[in-house]
Amino acid sequence: MTAPHPAISNAAAHPAEQSRDRPTALLASLLDAGADAPPFAVIRREHDATLDVLVGEVVDVDLLADIPLDGDEVLALVPFRQVRERGFEAHDDGAPIRCLVVRERAVLPVAEAIELLPRHPIAVDLDVDVSDEAYADIVRRVIQEEIGRGEGANFVIRREFVGEVDVPPSTAVLGWLRALLEHEQGAFWTFAVHTPGLAAVGATPERHVSSIDGLVSMNPISGTFRHDVLTEADAETSVDERLLAFLHDVKEREELVMVVDEELKMMSAVCPEGGRIRGPFLKRMSRLTHTEYLLEGHSDLDPREVLRRTMFAPTVTGSPMGNACSVIARHEPTARGYYAGVFARFTPTAAGYDVDAPILIRTAYLRDGRVSVPVGATLVRHSDPVGEVAETRAKAAGMLTALGAIPRADAAARPTAPGTAAPGTAAPSVGPNAAPDAGATATATATAVDPHAELLAARNDQLAAFWRSPQHAHEPRGRSALVIDANDDFTTMLAHQLRHLGLDVRLVPWHEAPDAASEDLVVFGPGPGDPRDAADPRIARLRELIAARLEADRPLLAVCLSHQVLSDLAGLELAPLPTPRQGVQLPIEVFGETAAIGFYNTFSALAPDGSTTRRLDLEVASDATTGVVHALRGRGVASVQGHLESVTSPDGLALLERLVDGVLAGAKV
């Protein structure tokens, strides 16, 4: 399905000159110019019957804050290396933030544009830089060495299809754009951009972030259903039956929920009132169907700061974000360039600027005659290496077909998903809670008749209601809390929930946390890694801080990794789980009450249920069969292994309030 998106200001709102005498004249002039074409972008947004032709001048800048928002419309290609602005690791290829400052523009119907664009774009022979076998080996290593050692829940590793072409870049991308407009569907943006030394064309399915009149939206997409026949068994099964099996698939559902959690972290950092989720929806494209959610919140931040705080989408990196970037650097030997960055459109308004920024995926790049199509798969604990290889090829298929690397006849023979629109038209949106937009009629009709709408809606029964409804704060308690971030932005969601519960909250990274915090409550947050690794400065510092708080006999709450560190200080055994629990929801008993909670852990403390720890005299709540510790409690002390703040924790907020009330009262919860 396609999630609704806010409207973008129309042509009259832009100070750039409206083009020439006829809407088609500007596009025709670019075609006539060939190799001498000025910098331009051509963009069609989802559901629009028109596209925009934008011509201007190029300005390269180093930082997001330097993007020149001086009254003109600006398009900015933001490379992946920009995550370094958030302190994350990335191979540095020196790619600039390339800005197109718009001086001239035109709006014309898609059908007229297609007639003007080159009819027979040159075909390109492409090969992969990493073989299928080598990529499958990478998948295995990431599962074993990264997810299996607690470095995170999911990671996206890329491979590239590469080749060469000897026609002018402007001609090539406009020809390939025509093929995408004619044969791809369901894309959030379909676009071509041409600048000195760099051209690109794509049909990206996913908005990363937009901020329109203060409404911030993110659009996490994950879970991939391939329409093509993969096995002999598939050939004997209808597309409808295979789609139904996909919607029931645990791996695909968990994959989507994990990226929703990751983007809710970002929304909590950008929007004072947090984010609200809508969906899930189906997004149907020509060869793939994805599942997606829409996240919404309000912010008055500068759009460049919104972009900085949300770099980059977990659907193209993984989670937690900081560790995901480090894992990418370990397993991808070369820089990503603009892959997994964003193509941000800054539109001037009476109040300042709006921004609309899709993710740079399903995109081909052309530099010095070399064509590359990067693509990645999301690797989770359930991933099948052969299946992930197939997923990368399926994700690249639409772009490869437009480039002529897959014969059109072969592509046309592939089955499409039920409900798919005709080529060149908008695919209907399907799912609960679809808001009015350009496809509102199609959405309402599809939701009413689609047999999967009820199944999609039922997914929300297992999610936290807190993130699905307006979040009204409690009355202030007059109590303060310090939340310590241990390299996992889940703490932004945790801080948001604590504010909701009426606490005055301050959030600090672990290396800036004071030895003796003055706040009424200190919450030690989750993070990646092995809690037994005393050589890790982060683990060592958490031990020091928790020990100091215990020594001061001041209220504390520890979550996930910090719960494990507390367990170690209390004398409990720590060990890896037989199978990592990443994005897994479990019903657990916590001191007499059952709660459905989401888990993201590879390690666990072990002790009998109802026992008391050898040190610190803490009571244990654990699984009666396995001894895996769910929680600890003592006077003014509590800890929990699960992520109470996660969207996968429907009982998380209630348990958080219970724990907070107990430790602040100086009693057992």
BELFEN-V384887 format. One record per pair of residues at least 6 apart in sequence whose C-alpha atoms are under 7 Angstrom apart, sorted by sequence separation. I is the first residue (numbers start at 1). J is the second residue. D is the distance in Angstrom with one decimal. If there is no record, write none. Layout:
BEGIN
I_J_D / I_J_D
END
This chain:
BEGIN
20_26_6.9 / 44_50_6.6 / 61_67_6.6 / 84_90_6.7 / 146_152_6.8 / 147_153_6.1 / 193_199_5.5 / 194_200_6.6 / 210_216_5.5 / 211_217_6.5 / 229_235_5.9 / 268_274_4.4 / 283_289_5.5 / 284_290_6.5 / 318_324_5.1 / 347_353_5.4 / 348_354_6.5 / 365_371_5.6 / 366_372_6.7 / 400_406_5.8 / 401_407_6.4 / 421_427_4.8 / 447_453_5.8 / 485_491_5.8 / 499_505_6.2 / 533_539_6.8 / 534_540_5.7 / 568_574_6.8 / 588_594_5.5 / 589_595_6.5 / 612_618_5.4 / 613_619_6.5 / 622_628_5.3 / 623_629_6.5 / 632_638_5.5 / 633_639_6.5 / 662_668_5.8 / 663_669_6.9 / 19_26_6.1 / 30_37_5.4 / 44_51_4.4 / 193_200_5.3 / 209_216_6.9 / 210_217_5.2 / 267_274_5.8 / 268_275_6.3 / 282_289_6.7 / 283_290_5.0 / 314_321_6.8 / 317_324_5.9 / 346_353_6.1 / 347_354_5.2 / 364_371_6.7 / 365_372_5.3 / 401_408_6.4 / 420_427_5.8 / 421_428_6.9 / 587_594_6.5 / 588_595_5.5 / 612_619_4.6 / 622_629_4.1 / 632_639_5.1 / 645_652_6.1 / 662_669_4.5 / 43_51_5.5 / 44_52_6.5 / 192_200_5.7 / 193_201_6.4 / 209_217_5.5 / 210_218_6.7 / 267_275_5.4 / 282_290_5.8 / 283_291_6.0 / 317_325_6.6 / 346_354_5.6 / 347_355_6.2 / 364_372_5.6 / 365_373_6.5 / 531_539_6.4 / 587_595_5.5 / 588_596_6.4 / 611_619_6.0 / 612_620_6.0 / 621_629_6.0 / 622_630_5.0 / 631_639_5.3 / 632_640_6.6 / 644_652_4.0 / 645_653_6.8 / 42_51_6.9 / 43_52_5.2 / 81_90_5.5 / 192_201_4.2 / 209_218_4.6 / 282_291_4.8 / 283_292_7.0 / 346_355_4.5 / 364_373_4.6 / 434_443_6.9 / 587_596_4.3 / 610_619_6.3 / 611_620_5.4 / 620_629_6.9 / 621_630_5.6 / 622_631_6.9 / 631_640_4.2 / 644_653_6.3 / 42_52_5.6 / 43_53_6.7 / 81_91_6.6 / 191_201_5.6 / 192_202_6.6 / 208_218_5.5 / 281_291_5.7 / 282_292_6.4 / 345_355_5.4 / 346_356_6.7 / 363_373_6.1 / 495_505_6.4 / 586_596_5.6 / 587_597_6.3 / 610_620_5.2 / 621_631_5.2 / 630_640_5.8 / 631_641_6.1 / 659_669_5.8 / 42_53_4.6 / 81_92_5.8 / 191_202_5.5 / 207_218_6.5 / 208_219_6.1 / 264_275_6.3 / 280_291_6.7 / 281_292_5.3 / 344_355_6.5 / 345_356_5.2 / 377_388_6.0 / 428_439_6.9 / 585_596_6.6 / 586_597_5.6 / 609_620_5.7 / 610_621_5.9 / 620_631_6.2 / 621_632_6.2 / 630_641_5.3 / 658_669_6.6 / 41_53_6.0 / 42_54_6.2 / 190_202_5.7 / 191_203_6.5 / 207_219_5.5 / 227_239_7.0 / 280_292_5.5 / 281_293_6.2 / 344_356_5.7 / 345_357_6.1 / 483_495_6.6 / 585_597_5.4 / 586_598_6.4 / 609_621_5.1 / 620_632_4.9 / 644_656_6.4 / 41_54_5.1 / 190_203_4.3 / 206_219_6.5 / 280_293_4.8 / 344_357_4.1 / 362_375_7.0 / 429_442_6.7 / 430_443_5.8 / 585_598_4.2 / 609_622_4.6 / 619_632_5.6 / 620_633_7.0 / 40_54_5.5 / 41_55_6.5 / 177_191_6.7 / 189_203_5.8 / 190_204_6.5 / 279_293_4.9 / 343_357_5.4 / 344_358_6.8 / 377_391_6.5 / 428_442_5.4 / 429_443_4.7 / 584_598_5.5 / 585_599_6.1 / 608_622_6.4 / 609_623_6.4 / 618_632_6.0 / 619_633_5.3 / 40_55_4.3 / 177_192_6.2 / 189_204_5.6 / 206_221_6.6 / 278_293_5.8 / 279_294_6.3 / 342_357_5.8 / 343_358_5.8 / 377_392_5.8 / 428_443_5.8 / 583_598_6.2 / 584_599_5.2 / 607_622_6.9 / 609_624_5.8 / 618_633_5.4 / 619_634_6.4 / 39_55_6.0 / 40_56_6.3 / 79_95_6.3 / 187_203_5.3 / 188_204_5.9 / 189_205_6.9 / 277_293_6.6 / 278_294_5.1 / 342_358_5.6 / 343_359_6.6 / 376_392_5.7 / 430_446_5.7 / 431_447_5.8 / 583_599_5.7 / 584_600_6.9 / 608_624_6.9 / 618_634_5.0 / 39_56_5.9 / 79_96_6.9 / 187_204_5.4 / 188_205_4.8 / 277_294_5.7 / 278_295_6.2 / 342_359_4.5 / 343_360_6.4 / 375_392_5.9 / 429_446_6.9 / 430_447_5.2 / 582_599_6.1 / 583_600_5.4 / 39_57_6.2 / 79_97_6.4 / 174_192_6.4 / 187_205_4.2 / 188_206_5.8 / 225_243_6.9 / 277_295_4.5 / 341_359_6.0 / 342_360_5.1 / 428_446_6.6 / 581_599_5.9 / 582_600_4.1 / 609_627_6.6 / 39_58_6.9 / 78_97_4.9 / 173_192_5.8 / 186_205_6.6 / 188_207_6.5 / 276_295_5.5 / 277_296_6.5 / 340_359_6.1 / 341_360_5.4 / 581_600_5.3 / 582_601_6.0 / 608_627_5.2 / 77_97_5.7 / 78_98_6.8 / 275_295_6.0 / 276_296_5.3 / 340_360_5.2 / 375_395_6.9 / 581_601_5.2 / 607_627_5.1 / 76_97_6.4 / 77_98_5.1 / 225_246_6.5 / 275_296_5.3 / 276_297_6.4 / 339_360_5.5 / 340_361_6.0 / 375_396_6.4 / 432_453_6.6 / 580_601_6.1 / 581_602_6.0 / 606_627_5.2 / 607_628_6.7 / 638_659_6.6 / 76_98_5.5 / 77_99_6.4 / 275_297_4.6 / 338_360_6.8 / 339_361_6.2 / 431_453_5.1 / 481_503_6.5 / 543_565_6.3 / 580_602_4.4 / 606_628_4.8 / 607_629_6.3 / 76_99_4.3 / 180_203_6.9 / 274_297_6.1 / 430_453_6.6 / 480_503_5.4 / 481_504_6.1 / 482_505_5.9 / 483_506_6.2 / 484_507_6.1 / 485_508_6.0 / 486_509_6.5 / 605_628_6.0 / 606_629_5.5 / 75_99_5.5 / 76_100_6.3 / 170_194_5.9 / 177_201_6.4 / 273_297_7.0 / 316_340_5.7 / 479_503_5.5 / 480_504_4.6 / 481_505_4.8 / 482_506_4.9 / 483_507_4.8 / 484_508_5.3 / 485_509_4.6 / 486_510_5.4 / 604_628_6.2 / 605_629_5.4 / 74_99_6.4 / 75_100_5.0 / 431_456_6.4 / 432_457_5.6 / 477_502_5.2 / 478_503_6.9 / 479_504_6.3 / 480_505_5.9 / 481_506_6.4 / 482_507_5.9 / 483_508_6.4 / 484_509_5.7 / 485_510_5.5 / 577_602_5.7 / 604_629_6.7 / 638_663_6.7 / 27_53_6.6 / 74_100_5.6 / 75_101_6.6 / 271_297_5.8 / 431_457_6.9 / 474_500_5.8 / 476_502_4.2 / 477_503_5.9 / 484_510_5.6 / 576_602_5.7 / 577_603_5.5 / 636_662_6.9 / 637_663_5.6 / 74_101_4.6 / 173_200_6.5 / 271_298_5.4 / 272_299_6.9 / 473_500_4.2 / 474_501_5.4 / 475_502_5.5 / 476_503_6.2 / 576_603_4.1 / 577_604_6.5 / 636_663_4.0 / 73_101_6.2 / 74_102_5.9 / 173_201_5.6 / 271_299_4.9 / 472_500_6.8 / 473_501_6.4 / 474_502_5.1 / 575_603_5.5 / 576_604_6.2 / 635_663_6.9 / 636_664_6.4 / 72_101_6.5 / 73_102_5.5 / 130_159_5.9 / 223_252_4.7 / 270_299_6.4 / 312_341_6.7 / 473_502_6.5 / 484_513_6.7 / 574_603_6.8 / 575_604_5.7 / 636_665_7.0 / 72_102_6.4 / 129_159_6.5 / 169_199_6.3 / 223_253_6.9 / 515_545_6.1 / 531_561_6.5 / 574_604_5.6 / 575_605_6.5 / 591_621_6.1 / 636_666_4.1 / 129_160_5.6 / 574_605_4.5 / 590_621_5.8 / 635_666_5.3 / 636_667_5.5 / 128_160_5.6 / 129_161_6.4 / 223_255_6.3 / 573_605_5.6 / 574_606_6.3 / 635_667_4.6 / 636_668_6.8 / 128_161_4.4 / 129_162_6.8 / 222_255_6.3 / 223_256_6.0 / 515_548_6.8 / 522_555_6.6 / 523_556_5.8 / 524_557_6.2 / 525_558_6.2 / 526_559_5.4 / 531_564_6.3 / 572_605_6.2 / 573_606_5.5 / 635_668_5.1 / 62_96_5.9 / 127_161_5.2 / 128_162_6.1 / 222_256_4.8 / 362_396_6.4 / 491_525_6.0 / 521_555_5.2 / 522_556_4.9 / 523_557_4.7 / 524_558_4.7 / 525_559_5.2 / 526_560_4.9 / 527_561_5.6 / 531_565_6.0 / 572_606_6.4 / 634_668_5.2 / 61_96_6.0 / 62_97_6.1 / 126_161_5.7 / 127_162_5.4 / 221_256_6.7 / 339_374_6.6 / 520_555_6.8 / 521_556_5.6 / 522_557_6.4 / 523_558_5.7 / 524_559_6.2 / 526_561_4.8 / 572_607_6.7 / 633_668_6.0 / 60_96_5.8 / 61_97_5.3 / 126_162_5.0 / 127_163_6.6 / 270_306_6.3 / 363_399_6.8 / 526_562_5.9 / 633_669_6.8 / 60_97_5.6 / 61_98_6.7 / 126_163_4.6 / 362_399_6.3 / 482_519_6.0 / 525_562_6.0 / 60_98_4.7 / 125_163_5.8 / 481_519_5.3 / 488_526_6.1 / 524_562_5.7 / 567_605_6.3 / 59_98_6.2 / 60_99_5.8 / 124_163_6.6 / 220_259_6.3 / 270_309_6.9 / 480_519_5.2 / 481_520_5.8 / 482_521_6.3 / 483_522_5.9 / 484_523_6.2 / 486_525_5.8 / 488_527_4.8 / 58_98_6.9 / 59_99_5.0 / 124_164_6.7 / 220_260_6.0 / 480_520_5.2 / 481_521_4.6 / 482_522_4.8 / 483_523_4.7 / 484_524_5.0 / 485_525_5.4 / 486_526_5.8 / 487_527_5.2 / 564_604_6.6 / 58_99_5.5 / 59_100_6.5 / 124_165_6.5 / 479_520_6.1 / 480_521_6.4 / 481_522_5.6 / 482_523_6.1 / 483_524_6.1 / 484_525_5.6 / 486_527_4.9 / 564_605_6.1 / 572_613_6.7 / 590_631_6.7 / 58_100_4.7 / 483_525_6.8 / 571_613_6.4 / 57_100_5.5 / 58_101_6.3 / 266_309_6.8 / 570_613_5.8 / 571_614_5.5 / 599_642_4.7 / 56_100_6.0 / 57_101_5.4 / 266_310_5.5 / 570_614_6.4 / 571_615_5.6 / 598_642_5.7 / 599_643_5.8 / 56_101_5.3 / 57_102_6.8 / 570_615_4.5 / 597_642_6.0 / 598_643_5.6 / 56_102_4.3 / 570_616_5.4 / 597_643_6.8 / 55_102_5.6 / 56_103_4.7 / 597_644_6.4 / 54_102_6.1 / 55_103_6.0 / 56_104_6.4 / 598_646_6.4 / 55_104_5.2 / 54_104_6.0 / 55_105_6.1 / 122_172_6.9 / 303_353_6.9 / 598_648_4.8 / 54_105_4.5 / 121_172_6.4 / 303_354_6.6 / 597_648_6.5 / 598_649_4.9 / 53_105_5.4 / 54_106_6.7 / 262_314_6.4 / 303_355_6.0 / 597_649_4.2 / 52_105_7.0 / 53_106_5.1 / 596_649_5.9 / 597_650_6.6 / 52_106_5.8 / 53_107_6.3 / 121_175_4.6 / 596_650_6.1 / 597_651_6.3 / 52_107_4.7 / 120_175_6.8 / 121_176_5.9 / 259_314_5.7 / 596_651_5.5 / 597_652_6.1 / 16_72_6.6 / 51_107_5.7 / 52_108_6.8 / 118_174_6.8 / 119_175_6.7 / 259_315_6.2 / 595_651_5.5 / 15_72_6.1 / 50_107_6.5 / 51_108_5.7 / 117_174_6.3 / 118_175_4.7 / 262_319_6.6 / 50_108_5.3 / 51_109_6.3 / 117_175_6.0 / 14_73_6.6 / 50_109_4.1 / 51_110_5.9 / 49_109_5.9 / 50_110_4.9 / 227_287_5.4 / 49_110_5.8 / 117_178_6.0 / 226_287_6.3 / 227_288_5.7 / 226_288_4.8 / 225_288_5.5 / 226_289_6.7 / 585_648_6.2 / 114_178_5.7 / 224_288_6.5 / 225_289_5.0 / 224_289_5.9 / 225_290_6.2 / 224_290_4.8 / 223_290_5.4 / 222_290_6.1 / 223_291_5.6 / 221_290_6.6 / 222_291_5.7 / 221_291_5.9 / 222_292_6.2 / 221_292_4.2 / 220_292_5.7 / 221_293_6.7 / 219_292_6.8 / 220_293_5.7 / 219_293_5.8 / 220_294_6.8 / 219_294_4.7 / 218_294_6.0 / 219_295_6.2 / 563_639_5.3 / 217_294_6.9 / 218_295_5.0 / 563_640_5.9 / 217_295_5.5 / 218_296_6.6 / 563_641_6.0 / 217_296_4.6 / 26_106_6.7 / 216_296_5.6 / 217_297_6.6 / 556_636_6.6 / 557_637_6.1 / 558_638_6.5 / 559_639_5.8 / 560_640_6.3 / 215_296_6.9 / 216_297_5.2 / 555_636_4.6 / 556_637_5.2 / 557_638_5.0 / 558_639_4.4 / 559_640_5.2 / 560_641_4.3 / 215_297_5.9 / 216_298_5.6 / 554_636_6.8 / 555_637_5.8 / 556_638_6.6 / 557_639_5.3 / 558_640_6.5 / 559_641_5.8 / 560_642_6.0 / 23_106_5.5 / 215_298_4.8 / 216_299_6.6 / 560_643_6.8 / 23_107_6.0 / 24_108_6.5 / 214_298_5.5 / 215_299_6.6 / 559_643_7.0 / 19_104_5.9 / 23_108_5.5 / 214_299_5.3 / 16_102_6.1 / 17_103_6.3 / 18_104_6.1 / 19_105_5.2 / 214_300_5.8 / 16_103_4.8 / 17_104_4.8 / 18_105_5.2 / 19_106_5.0 / 16_104_5.2 / 17_105_6.2 / 18_106_5.8 / 28_116_6.9 / 16_105_6.6 / 211_303_6.6 / 222_315_6.6 / 221_315_6.8 / 220_315_6.9 / 186_283_6.6 / 186_284_5.8 / 186_285_4.8 / 185_285_5.1 / 184_285_6.8 / 185_286_5.8 / 184_286_5.5 / 208_313_6.2 / 556_663_6.8 / 555_663_5.5 / 555_664_6.0 / 287_398_7.0 / 555_666_7.0 / 287_416_6.3 / 286_416_6.4 / 251_382_6.0 / 35_168_5.1 / 37_170_6.8 / 34_168_6.6 / 35_170_6.5 / 34_170_6.4 / 284_420_6.3 / 34_171_6.0 / 31_171_6.9 / 46_186_6.9 / 46_187_6.1 / 213_354_6.7 / 46_188_4.8 / 212_354_5.0 / 45_188_5.9 / 46_189_6.0 / 211_354_5.6 / 212_355_6.5 / 284_427_6.4 / 45_189_4.7 / 211_355_5.3 / 44_189_5.7 / 45_190_6.6 / 210_355_5.3 / 211_356_6.6 / 43_189_6.7 / 44_190_5.2 / 210_356_4.3 / 283_429_6.9 / 43_190_5.9 / 44_191_6.2 / 209_356_6.4 / 210_357_5.8 / 282_429_6.7 / 43_191_4.4 / 209_357_5.4 / 281_429_7.0 / 282_430_5.5 / 42_191_5.4 / 43_192_6.7 / 208_357_5.8 / 209_358_6.9 / 281_430_5.4 / 282_431_6.5 / 42_192_5.2 / 207_357_6.0 / 208_358_5.0 / 281_431_4.3 / 41_192_5.6 / 42_193_6.4 / 207_358_3.9 / 208_359_5.3 / 280_431_5.9 / 281_432_7.0 / 494_645_5.3 / 41_193_4.2 / 206_358_5.7 / 207_359_5.9 / 279_431_6.1 / 280_432_6.6 / 493_645_5.9 / 40_193_5.7 / 41_194_6.4 / 206_359_5.9 / 279_432_5.5 / 40_194_5.3 / 204_358_7.0 / 279_433_5.9 / 39_194_5.3 / 40_195_6.8 / 204_359_6.6 / 278_433_6.2 / 279_434_7.0 / 39_195_4.7 / 204_360_6.5 / 204_361_5.5 / 204_362_5.3 / 203_362_5.8 / 204_363_6.9 / 156_316_5.6 / 202_362_5.7 / 203_363_6.5 / 156_317_5.0 / 202_363_3.9 / 155_317_5.8 / 156_318_5.6 / 201_363_5.6 / 202_364_6.1 / 155_318_4.0 / 200_363_6.8 / 201_364_5.4 / 154_318_5.0 / 155_319_6.6 / 200_364_5.5 / 201_365_6.8 / 154_319_5.7 / 200_365_4.4 / 322_487_6.9 / 153_319_5.8 / 199_365_5.9 / 200_366_6.0 / 152_319_5.7 / 199_366_5.1 / 152_320_5.8 / 198_366_6.0 / 199_367_6.7 / 226_394_6.7 / 320_488_5.7 / 155_324_6.0 / 198_367_5.2 / 197_367_5.8 / 152_323_6.9 / 157_328_6.3 / 197_368_6.7 / 151_323_6.6 / 157_332_6.9 / 280_456_6.0 / 280_457_6.8 / 239_417_6.4 / 240_418_6.7 / 467_647_6.5 / 464_647_5.0 / 2_186_6.8 / 463_647_5.5 / 464_648_6.1 / 463_648_5.0 / 464_649_5.4 / 465_650_6.3 / 228_414_5.6 / 462_648_6.9 / 463_649_6.3 / 464_650_3.6 / 228_415_6.0 / 463_650_5.2 / 464_651_6.9 / 227_415_5.8 / 462_650_6.5 / 227_416_5.6 / 227_417_6.1 / 277_467_6.0 / 278_468_6.8 / 276_467_5.1 / 277_468_5.1 / 275_467_6.8 / 276_468_5.2 / 276_469_6.2 / 276_470_6.9 / 169_366_6.8 / 273_471_6.8 / 166_369_5.8 / 165_369_5.1 / 164_369_5.5 / 165_370_6.4 / 6_212_6.7 / 164_370_4.5 / 165_371_6.9 / 163_370_5.9 / 164_371_5.5 / 163_371_5.1 / 162_371_5.6 / 163_372_6.6 / 162_372_4.4 / 161_372_5.6 / 162_373_6.4 / 160_372_6.3 / 161_373_5.0 / 160_373_5.4 / 161_374_6.3 / 160_374_4.1 / 184_398_6.7 / 159_374_5.8 / 160_375_6.1 / 158_374_6.4 / 159_375_5.7 / 158_375_5.3 / 159_376_6.2 / 158_376_4.0 / 157_376_5.3 / 158_377_7.0 / 156_376_5.9 / 157_377_6.3 / 156_377_5.5 / 156_378_4.6 / 180_402_5.9 / 274_496_6.7 / 155_378_5.7 / 156_379_6.0 / 179_402_5.1 / 269_492_6.0 / 154_378_6.5 / 155_379_5.2 / 265_489_5.8 / 268_492_5.7 / 154_379_5.4 / 155_380_7.0 / 265_490_5.7 / 268_493_5.7 / 154_380_4.7 / 176_402_5.5 / 153_380_6.4 / 176_403_6.0 / 265_492_5.7 / 83_311_6.0 / 265_493_5.5 / 268_496_6.5 / 88_322_5.5 / 147_381_6.7 / 90_325_6.4 / 89_325_5.5 / 88_325_6.3 / 89_326_5.5 / 143_380_6.9 / 91_329_6.4 / 143_381_6.0 / 185_423_6.2 / 65_304_6.1 / 90_329_6.0 / 184_423_6.2 / 185_424_6.2 / 64_304_5.9 / 139_379_6.8 / 183_423_4.9 / 184_424_6.5 / 185_425_6.5 / 186_426_6.0 / 182_423_5.9 / 183_424_5.9 / 185_426_6.3 / 186_427_5.3 / 93_335_5.9 / 95_337_6.3 / 182_424_4.8 / 185_427_6.4 / 91_334_6.7 / 92_335_6.3 / 181_424_5.6 / 64_308_6.9 / 91_335_4.8 / 93_337_6.9 / 140_385_6.5 / 139_385_5.6 / 136_385_4.7 / 136_386_6.2 / 136_389_6.3 / 135_389_6.7 / 80_336_6.2 / 80_337_6.1 / 132_389_6.1 / 79_337_5.6 / 80_338_5.5 / 79_338_4.0 / 80_339_6.5 / 78_338_6.4 / 79_339_7.0 / 80_340_6.0 / 80_341_4.7 / 79_341_4.9 / 78_341_5.4 / 78_342_5.3 / 77_342_6.1 / 78_343_6.2 / 77_343_4.6 / 76_343_5.6 / 77_344_6.5 / 75_343_6.9 / 76_344_5.0 / 75_344_5.6 / 76_345_6.5 / 75_345_4.5 / 74_345_6.0 / 75_346_6.2 / 74_346_5.1 / 73_346_5.8 / 74_347_6.9 / 73_347_5.0 / 73_348_6.0 / 72_348_6.6 / 71_348_6.1 / 3_281_6.6 / 2_281_6.6 / 124_403_5.9 / 126_405_6.3 / 1_281_4.9 / 2_282_6.4 / 123_403_5.5 / 124_404_5.8 / 125_405_5.5 / 1_282_3.1 / 2_283_4.7 / 123_404_4.2 / 124_405_5.5 / 1_283_3.0 / 123_405_6.2 / 1_284_5.4 / 3_294_6.2 / 258_583_5.8 / 254_583_5.9 / 14_348_6.6 / 13_349_6.9 / 152_528_5.9 / 151_528_4.9 / 150_528_5.8 / 151_529_5.1 / 47_426_5.3 / 150_529_5.0 / 46_426_6.8 / 149_529_6.9 / 150_530_6.3 / 149_530_6.9 / 261_646_6.2 / 261_647_6.0 / 47_438_5.9 / 47_439_6.4 / 2_428_7.0 / 3_429_6.7 / 1_428_6.4 / 2_429_4.7 / 1_429_4.2 / 1_430_4.8 / 153_582_5.1 / 4_434_7.0 / 4_435_6.3 / 148_580_6.4 / 4_437_5.8 / 153_600_6.7 / 150_601_6.6 / 150_602_4.9 / 149_602_6.6 / 148_602_6.6
END
